[in-house]
Structures are given as structure tokens and as C-alpha cells.
Amino acid sequence: MADSSTPPSEITSPPMPGGAPGIDVERVSSWLTTNVAGARSPFSFDAITGGHSNLTITVTGADGRRFVVRRPPLGHVLASAHDMEREHRIISGLQSSAVPVPPIAGLCTDVDVNGSPFYVMDFVDGHVLRDVAVTESTLDLDARSNASRSLVDTMVAIHDVDLEAAGLNELGRHEGYIARQLKRWYGQWNQGKTRELAAVDAVHARLLERIPEQGTATIVHGDYRLDNCMVDDRGEVISVLDWEICTLGDPLADLGLLQVYWTGPDDDASAWTGSATTVPGFWNRAQLAERYAEVSGRDIGQLDFYVAFAYWKLACILEGVYARYLGGALGDQDPAALAAFKTQVDDAAAQAERCLEELG
């Protein structure tokens, strides 16, 4: 099981006592032995590299059984972010649904144990596909096609979850999702921006003017993409990860964001620099959208709006990470990688603006 990564840079975190990033080995080991059924000490703790958000650590017990611990990042974070109890609630609620998620093993809310809350999941053995080399060595052509289909079908399953049955009906407000997202991310842009970027302001204003009417609220993952899922050797999605910004709202926002994150073999380049899906065998963006419409039965006639919104949101998110890089909260970073990250923010804002121009 692995956390997500944001090209072109990775975040490194300093170790806490015991040599594991973000883990007090002695206290966490004691908590695991007491609170997780079948957990046997001593444990080894290994950080899963990648990601710019919550820390993900693999834990291996004396008997070889593996778990995964999720905790907030060590640097400065927004007060509303990185809520471990909320993530735990979401994954717990989905345990009996058609959405594949890791089995939950425990939740620690006592900050004296490790400095912050954390939760524990069983380890899921699968593949996280982030780059061409890993993808080509892991999946054959048929498996890549199957991964394309499975990723969309799993998204539909997320959007079809019975909120009452999952205990998630009160996870967030049902109405006004896009308006709320525009307010949230524009506020975070203005709070953390490193410079003025006119495209972000202009796109925000235009998006506000043409928000589509929202249908029935569903779970919205908020960061749904291939490398936030695990697949098996056949390309089947076996676990959906990173529920950190999940809420309730407009499901087409997830589809729009997937269009931004995904670059098929014959698609135009995206502002997102992930390359795993560019190799032969994967579907293109249009095929993903067609599959979603077919399986979900939803009207995707205004998908272009959601793609523009997704590019704009991506610019806001990446600017926040870039600001943390520049502030030194995430350690020393390569200047070339910093410059590439800034370019990625600029490109996302520019693509959002172009999408709206095409909409007219």
C-alpha cells in the first residue's frame, strides 16, 4: 500500500525516535500490541516514499503480518486538513460497500502516543502505478486496458454508495458542492500563494458564473486517479487510497479531475506530469468518459466545465505544496525541482483558462 505522489518532487520527512518518519517506535509498538488484534511485537516501521500529505508507514510484526499506519505530515498544515478520525470514518463506512478499501484495524486519538492521531489498516498487496517503467514491467496490454475500465467502474461504485447504509450521510453538506469548492480553494490560494497569477483569479470568477445545476449528492473522493488506487496483476482495482479530501457533492467533479490526471497514449499532454497511463494499452480520456456515462447513466454533457474546474483546483492545490517547499517546512529541495513545480502550477492555471475559452 502506498501514498500518492506529486511530480516532479517528493517530500522527505525527518525521523522520530526509532528511525521511522513520524513514528515513536516504542509508544506506537505498545499501542499496536494492546489495541490491534493479532499484532505481535517487535515491529519494524518503513516509510512508503512519495506523497506530499499524510504520512503512510508500513508496519511488519514479528510474525510477518503487515499493517499500514496513516498519520498527519510533520510540517505545518492547515487546521482543517489531515483529520485522521474523518479518514477512518470514511474507510470504515465503506467496508461493506462495493468500493474496495483496506480493512480497518484501529484508530488512536491519544496524541500522547505519537504526537498526533493515527489509524491502522491491514496491508493490501498490490501495485501502485506512477511511471512508465513500473507500469510496463507490471501490467501487460490486456491488464492496462482492464485497469482503465476498472478505474472508471470503481469510481461509479464510489458514486453509487448508499450514504445512509455507510453511515456517511452527514459527512458533508449535500448541496452547492462546486460553489463550496471554489470558495475553499480560492481561500487557500489567497492564503498561501507565492505570487500573483491572473489566470487563477479570472478562472475563479468565470467558474462562479456558470456552475451547472447539481443533482443528487454522492461521495466525492476529491483526488481520484490511478496512483491513488492499487491494482492487481490483471489491472483490477483492489483498493482505493487517500480519502483525505473526500466529502459529499457533485460526482462529475471526480470525472473532471480524472480527465486532468489521465493522459492516454494518444491524448494531448496535461498540466499533470504523471506518465503511467501514456503507454500502449491504456484507454484515452474520451473512452474513460464514455464508460462512465454508460455505467453510471449520468449525463456528462457539461463535462468540459468540470475539467476546467479540475485544472483550476489543481493549480490551487499545487501552489499550496509549492509554498510549503519554499517555506522550508518540507526540508531542502532541489532548485530545479522547485522551478518545475512552479511551472506545473502555471500550466494548470493556463489550461483551466483555455478550457473556459473553448466553452465560450
C-alpha positions as CSV (number, residue, x, y, z in Angstrom):
1,M,0.0,0.0,0.0
2,A,1.4,3.4,-0.9
3,D,0.6,7.0,-0.6
4,S,0.2,9.3,-3.6
5,S,3.0,11.3,-5.1
6,T,3.0,14.6,-6.8
7,P,5.6,15.0,-9.6
8,P,8.2,16.4,-10.0
9,S,9.3,16.4,-6.4
10,E,8.9,14.1,-3.4
11,I,8.7,15.2,0.2
12,T,11.1,13.8,2.8
13,S,10.3,13.8,6.5
14,P,12.7,13.7,9.3
15,P,12.7,10.6,11.6
16,M,11.2,10.5,15.0
17,P,12.6,8.2,17.8
18,G,13.4,4.8,16.5
19,G,14.4,5.9,13.0
20,A,10.9,5.8,11.4
21,P,9.4,9.0,9.9
22,G,6.6,10.3,12.1
23,I,6.6,7.3,14.4
24,D,7.6,7.0,18.0
25,V,8.5,3.3,17.8
26,E,8.3,2.4,21.4
27,R,4.9,4.0,22.1
28,V,3.3,3.0,18.9
29,S,4.5,-0.5,19.3
30,S,3.0,-0.7,22.7
31,W,-0.3,0.7,21.4
32,L,-0.4,-1.7,18.5
33,T,0.1,-4.7,20.7
34,T,-2.7,-3.6,23.0
35,N,-5.2,-2.4,20.5
36,V,-4.8,-4.3,17.2
37,A,-6.0,-7.9,17.3
38,G,-3.2,-10.3,16.4
39,A,-0.4,-7.6,16.3
40,R,2.8,-9.1,17.6
41,S,5.9,-7.1,18.5
42,P,8.6,-6.3,17.9
43,F,7.6,-4.3,14.8
44,S,9.6,-2.7,12.0
45,F,8.5,0.6,10.5
46,D,9.2,1.6,7.0
47,A,8.1,4.8,5.3
48,I,6.4,4.5,2.0
49,T,8.0,7.2,-0.2
50,G,6.1,9.7,-2.2
51,G,3.2,11.9,-1.3
52,H,3.0,15.5,-0.1
53,S,0.3,15.0,2.6
54,N,-0.4,12.4,5.2
55,L,2.4,10.1,6.1
56,T,2.0,6.4,5.2
57,I,4.1,3.8,7.1
58,T,4.3,0.0,6.6
59,V,4.5,-1.9,9.9
60,T,5.7,-5.5,9.9
61,G,5.1,-7.6,13.0
62,A,7.3,-10.4,14.5
63,D,5.1,-13.0,12.7
64,G,5.4,-11.2,9.3
65,R,1.9,-9.7,9.4
66,R,1.9,-6.3,7.8
67,F,-0.2,-3.2,8.6
68,V,-0.3,0.4,7.4
69,V,-0.3,3.4,9.7
70,R,-1.5,6.8,8.4
71,R,-0.7,10.0,10.4
72,P,-0.6,13.7,9.5
73,P,2.5,15.2,8.0
74,L,5.2,16.6,10.2
75,G,5.3,20.1,8.7
76,H,2.8,23.0,9.1
77,V,-0.6,22.0,7.9
78,L,-4.0,23.7,7.5
79,A,-6.1,23.4,10.6
80,S,-9.0,21.8,8.7
81,A,-6.8,19.2,6.9
82,H,-5.4,15.8,7.8
83,D,-8.3,14.7,10.0
84,M,-7.4,11.1,10.9
85,E,-10.7,10.4,12.6
86,R,-12.6,11.6,9.5
87,E,-10.5,9.4,7.1
88,H,-11.0,6.4,9.5
89,R,-14.8,7.1,9.5
90,I,-14.9,7.1,5.7
91,I,-12.9,3.9,5.2
92,S,-14.8,2.2,8.0
93,G,-18.2,3.2,6.4
94,L,-17.1,1.7,3.0
95,Q,-16.1,-1.6,4.4
96,S,-19.3,-3.4,3.4
97,S,-19.8,-1.4,0.2
98,A,-18.8,-2.3,-3.4
99,V,-15.8,0.1,-3.1
100,P,-12.6,-1.8,-2.4
101,V,-10.8,-0.2,0.6
102,P,-8.3,-1.6,3.1
103,P,-9.7,-3.4,6.1
104,I,-9.5,-1.1,9.1
105,A,-7.6,-2.4,12.2
106,G,-7.6,0.5,14.6
107,L,-7.7,4.2,15.5
108,C,-5.6,6.1,18.0
109,T,-6.9,9.5,19.1
110,D,-4.5,9.9,22.1
111,V,-1.9,12.4,20.9
112,D,0.4,11.3,23.8
113,V,1.1,8.1,21.9
114,N,2.6,9.6,18.8
115,G,2.1,13.4,18.8
116,S,-1.0,13.2,16.7
117,P,-3.9,10.8,15.9
118,F,-3.3,7.9,13.6
119,Y,-5.2,5.0,12.2
120,V,-4.2,1.5,11.2
121,M,-5.2,-0.6,8.2
122,D,-4.4,-4.1,7.1
123,F,-1.7,-4.2,4.4
124,V,-3.1,-4.7,0.8
125,D,-0.6,-6.4,-1.5
126,G,-0.9,-4.8,-4.9
127,H,0.7,-2.3,-7.4
128,V,0.7,1.5,-7.4
129,L,1.4,2.7,-10.9
130,R,3.2,6.0,-11.1
131,D,5.6,5.9,-14.0
132,V,6.2,4.2,-17.4
133,A,8.9,1.9,-16.2
134,V,6.8,0.4,-13.3
135,T,3.7,0.2,-15.5
136,E,5.4,-1.6,-18.4
137,S,7.0,-4.1,-16.1
138,T,3.8,-4.7,-14.1
139,L,0.9,-4.9,-16.5
140,D,0.6,-6.3,-20.0
141,L,-1.5,-4.7,-22.7
142,D,-4.7,-6.5,-21.6
143,A,-4.2,-5.6,-18.0
144,R,-3.7,-1.9,-18.9
145,S,-7.0,-1.9,-20.7
146,N,-8.6,-3.7,-17.8
147,A,-7.1,-1.1,-15.4
148,S,-8.7,1.7,-17.4
149,R,-12.1,0.0,-17.2
150,S,-11.8,-1.0,-13.6
151,L,-10.7,2.6,-12.6
152,V,-13.9,4.0,-14.1
153,D,-16.2,1.3,-12.8
154,T,-14.7,1.7,-9.3
155,M,-15.4,5.4,-9.5
156,V,-19.0,4.6,-10.4
157,A,-19.2,2.3,-7.3
158,I,-18.0,5.2,-5.1
159,H,-20.7,7.5,-6.5
160,D,-23.3,4.7,-6.0
161,V,-22.6,4.2,-2.3
162,D,-25.8,4.2,-0.2
163,L,-24.9,7.1,2.2
164,E,-27.3,6.0,4.9
165,A,-26.1,2.4,4.9
166,A,-22.5,3.5,5.1
167,G,-23.2,6.0,7.9
168,L,-21.8,8.8,5.7
169,N,-25.0,10.8,5.0
170,E,-23.7,13.6,7.4
171,L,-20.2,13.6,6.1
172,G,-20.7,17.0,4.5
173,R,-23.3,19.3,3.0
174,H,-25.2,17.8,0.1
175,E,-25.9,20.9,-1.9
176,G,-23.7,23.6,-3.6
177,Y,-20.6,21.4,-4.0
178,I,-18.9,23.4,-6.7
179,A,-19.6,26.8,-5.1
180,R,-18.2,25.5,-1.8
181,Q,-15.1,24.1,-3.5
182,L,-14.5,27.4,-5.3
183,K,-14.7,29.2,-2.0
184,R,-12.5,26.8,-0.2
185,W,-9.7,26.5,-2.8
186,Y,-9.7,30.2,-3.7
187,G,-9.3,31.0,0.0
188,Q,-6.4,28.6,0.3
189,W,-4.9,30.1,-2.9
190,N,-5.0,33.6,-1.4
191,Q,-3.7,32.4,1.9
192,G,-0.7,30.5,0.5
193,K,0.1,32.0,-2.9
194,T,3.7,32.8,-3.6
195,R,2.9,35.4,-6.3
196,E,0.1,36.9,-8.3
197,L,-1.3,34.7,-11.1
198,A,-4.1,36.4,-13.1
199,A,-5.4,33.2,-14.6
200,V,-6.4,31.8,-11.2
201,D,-8.5,34.9,-10.4
202,A,-10.0,35.1,-13.9
203,V,-11.0,31.4,-14.0
204,H,-12.4,31.6,-10.5
205,A,-14.7,34.5,-11.5
206,R,-15.9,32.7,-14.7
207,L,-16.5,29.4,-13.0
208,L,-18.7,31.1,-10.4
209,E,-20.8,32.5,-13.2
210,R,-21.6,29.1,-14.9
211,I,-21.9,26.5,-12.2
212,P,-24.1,23.6,-13.5
213,E,-27.1,22.5,-11.6
214,Q,-26.1,19.8,-9.2
215,G,-28.0,16.5,-9.0
216,T,-28.3,14.2,-6.0
217,A,-25.2,14.4,-3.8
218,T,-22.8,11.4,-3.7
219,I,-19.5,10.6,-2.2
220,V,-16.8,12.6,-4.0
221,H,-13.3,11.2,-3.5
222,G,-11.7,14.6,-4.4
223,D,-8.4,13.2,-5.6
224,Y,-9.3,10.1,-7.7
225,R,-6.6,8.9,-10.0
226,L,-4.8,5.7,-10.9
227,D,-1.9,6.2,-8.5
228,N,-4.3,6.7,-5.6
229,C,-5.5,3.2,-6.2
230,M,-3.9,-0.2,-6.0
231,V,-4.3,-2.8,-8.8
232,D,-3.6,-6.5,-9.1
233,D,-1.7,-8.2,-11.8
234,R,-4.8,-8.2,-14.1
235,G,-5.2,-4.4,-13.6
236,E,-8.3,-4.8,-11.4
237,V,-8.6,-2.0,-8.7
238,I,-8.3,-3.8,-5.4
239,S,-8.0,-0.8,-3.1
240,V,-8.8,2.9,-3.2
241,L,-6.5,5.1,-1.2
242,D,-6.1,8.7,0.1
243,W,-9.6,9.7,1.2
244,E,-8.2,12.8,2.8
245,I,-10.3,15.4,1.0
246,C,-13.4,13.2,0.4
247,T,-16.8,14.8,1.0
248,L,-20.3,14.8,-0.4
249,G,-21.3,16.7,-3.5
250,D,-21.3,16.5,-7.3
251,P,-19.9,13.3,-8.7
252,L,-18.9,14.8,-12.0
253,A,-16.2,16.7,-10.2
254,D,-14.3,13.4,-9.8
255,L,-14.7,12.6,-13.5
256,G,-13.5,16.0,-14.5
257,L,-10.4,15.6,-12.2
258,L,-9.7,12.2,-13.6
259,Q,-9.6,13.8,-17.1
260,V,-6.9,16.1,-15.9
261,Y,-4.9,13.4,-14.1
262,W,-5.1,11.0,-17.0
263,T,-3.1,11.1,-20.3
264,G,-3.7,8.2,-22.5
265,P,-1.4,7.1,-25.3
266,D,-3.0,9.4,-27.9
267,D,-4.2,12.2,-25.6
268,D,-2.8,15.8,-25.6
269,A,-0.4,16.5,-22.7
270,S,-1.9,17.6,-19.4
271,A,-0.6,20.0,-16.8
272,W,-0.3,17.0,-14.5
273,T,3.1,15.3,-15.1
274,G,2.1,11.7,-14.3
275,S,3.1,9.4,-17.2
276,A,2.0,5.9,-16.2
277,T,-1.0,5.9,-18.5
278,T,0.8,7.1,-21.6
279,V,2.0,3.6,-22.6
280,P,0.1,1.5,-25.1
281,G,-2.9,-0.5,-23.8
282,F,-4.5,2.3,-21.7
283,W,-7.6,4.0,-22.8
284,N,-7.8,7.7,-23.7
285,R,-9.8,10.3,-21.9
286,A,-12.8,10.1,-24.2
287,Q,-13.1,6.4,-23.6
288,L,-13.0,6.9,-19.8
289,A,-15.8,9.5,-20.1
290,E,-17.9,7.3,-22.3
291,R,-17.5,4.3,-20.0
292,Y,-18.5,6.5,-17.0
293,A,-21.7,7.7,-18.8
294,E,-22.6,4.2,-19.9
295,V,-22.2,2.5,-16.5
296,S,-23.4,5.4,-14.3
297,G,-26.3,6.6,-16.5
298,R,-25.3,10.2,-15.7
299,D,-25.4,13.0,-18.2
300,I,-21.9,14.2,-18.9
301,G,-22.9,16.9,-21.3
302,Q,-21.2,19.6,-19.2
303,L,-18.0,17.7,-18.5
304,D,-15.9,20.5,-20.0
305,F,-16.9,22.7,-17.1
306,Y,-15.7,20.1,-14.6
307,V,-12.4,19.7,-16.5
308,A,-11.8,23.5,-16.3
309,F,-12.7,23.4,-12.6
310,A,-10.3,20.5,-12.1
311,Y,-7.4,22.3,-13.7
312,W,-8.1,25.4,-11.6
313,K,-8.3,23.3,-8.4
314,L,-5.1,21.5,-9.3
315,A,-3.3,24.9,-9.6
316,C,-4.5,25.9,-6.2
317,I,-3.5,22.6,-4.6
318,L,-0.1,22.5,-6.1
319,E,0.6,26.2,-5.2
320,G,0.0,25.3,-1.6
321,V,2.5,22.5,-1.8
322,Y,5.0,24.8,-3.6
323,A,4.6,27.4,-0.9
324,R,5.4,24.8,1.7
325,Y,8.5,23.8,-0.3
326,L,9.7,27.5,-0.5
327,G,9.0,27.9,3.2
328,G,11.3,25.1,4.1
329,A,8.7,23.1,6.1
330,L,9.4,20.1,3.9
331,G,13.2,20.2,4.1
332,D,15.8,21.3,1.5
333,Q,14.6,20.7,-2.1
334,D,16.4,20.8,-5.4
335,P,16.1,24.2,-7.1
336,A,15.4,22.6,-10.5
337,A,12.6,20.6,-9.0
338,L,11.2,23.7,-7.4
339,A,11.2,25.5,-10.7
340,A,9.4,22.6,-12.4
341,F,6.8,22.6,-9.6
342,K,6.1,26.3,-10.2
343,T,5.8,25.6,-13.9
344,Q,3.2,22.9,-13.2
345,V,1.1,25.4,-11.2
346,D,1.3,27.9,-14.1
347,D,0.4,25.3,-16.7
348,A,-2.6,24.1,-14.7
349,A,-4.0,27.6,-14.4
350,A,-3.4,28.3,-18.1
351,Q,-5.1,25.1,-19.1
352,A,-8.1,26.0,-17.0
353,E,-8.3,29.3,-18.8
354,R,-8.1,27.6,-22.2
355,C,-10.9,25.2,-21.3
356,L,-13.2,28.0,-20.4
357,E,-12.4,29.8,-23.6
358,E,-13.3,26.7,-25.6
359,L,-16.6,26.6,-23.7
360,G,-17.4,30.1,-24.9
